[in-house]
Amino acid sequence: MSKTKLTVNSNGSLKIEGDFEIVDSQGNTYGLEGRTTLGICRCGMSGNKPFCDGSHRNNFDHEAKAFDLPPMKKL
């Protein structure tokens, strides 16, 4: 099985590709109808949340640039 890939798009959605399932806060699975690629809203403006519908256009500004997180804290 290949890895699931999550891409943070500049000024837009989170693109998810691969073998995945998406569940709501109650653990119910969304019916993805066989999709292996889709966009997840991160601007909060989509009328189809949690999925992206393009509502962010010209209203969301974030330049996606990868960086390293600090080391995890040890308890």
C-alpha distance (Angstrom), angle and dihedral (degrees) to the residues before:
residue distance angle dihedral
M1 . . .
S2 3.80 . .
K3 3.78 123.6 .
T4 3.77 121.8 -93.8
K5 3.80 109.9 -114.1
L6 3.81 122.8 -148.9
T7 3.82 115.9 -167.7
V8 3.82 121.7 -166.2
N9 3.81 103.6 -144.7
S10 3.79 118.7 -151.2
N11 3.82 110.5 -110.5
G12 3.78 91.2 -1.4
S13 3.76 152.7 50.1
L14 3.75 136.6 -28.7
K15 3.80 106.8 -103.4
I16 3.79 114.7 -147.6
E17 3.80 121.4 -165.5
G18 3.78 133.4 176.8
D19 3.77 135.2 32.7
F20 3.80 108.0 -19.3
E21 3.77 145.0 133.2
I22 3.78 127.6 -148.6
V23 3.80 122.0 -146.2
D24 3.80 132.2 -173.1
S25 3.81 125.8 -125.8
Q26 3.81 90.0 -84.3
G27 3.81 93.1 53.5
N28 3.82 95.0 -105.7
T29 3.81 114.2 145.4
Y30 3.81 120.6 -124.6
G31 3.81 113.4 -128.5
L32 3.80 102.6 -118.4
E33 3.81 95.1 176.5
G34 3.81 94.0 -135.5
R35 3.80 97.1 -50.4
T36 3.80 114.9 157.3
T37 3.83 95.2 -178.5
L38 3.80 130.3 40.9
G39 3.80 143.6 141.0
I40 3.80 124.6 -107.0
C41 3.82 117.0 -152.3
R42 3.78 116.4 -117.8
C43 3.82 100.0 165.4
G44 3.82 96.1 66.3
M45 3.82 94.4 -130.6
S46 3.82 100.4 99.7
G47 3.78 117.5 116.5
N48 3.80 87.2 -151.6
K49 3.84 100.3 53.2
P50 2.95 132.2 -155.7
F51 3.81 84.2 29.8
C52 3.80 124.3 68.4
D53 3.81 117.3 -111.6
G54 3.82 97.2 175.2
S55 3.83 95.5 -100.8
H56 3.82 89.7 131.4
R57 3.81 93.5 72.1
N58 3.82 109.6 129.5
N59 3.82 90.6 -6.6
F60 3.80 104.2 75.6
D61 3.78 126.3 64.5
H62 3.78 122.6 -171.4
E63 3.79 126.4 131.5
A64 3.81 105.9 -149.3
K65 3.80 110.8 -138.5
A66 3.80 122.2 162.6
F67 3.81 119.2 -123.1
D68 3.79 138.0 167.8
L69 3.79 119.4 -99.7
P70 3.79 117.9 -134.2
P71 3.82 115.8 -98.4
M72 3.79 115.9 -76.9
K73 3.80 114.5 -96.4
K74 3.78 114.9 -109.5
L75 3.76 115.8 -132.3
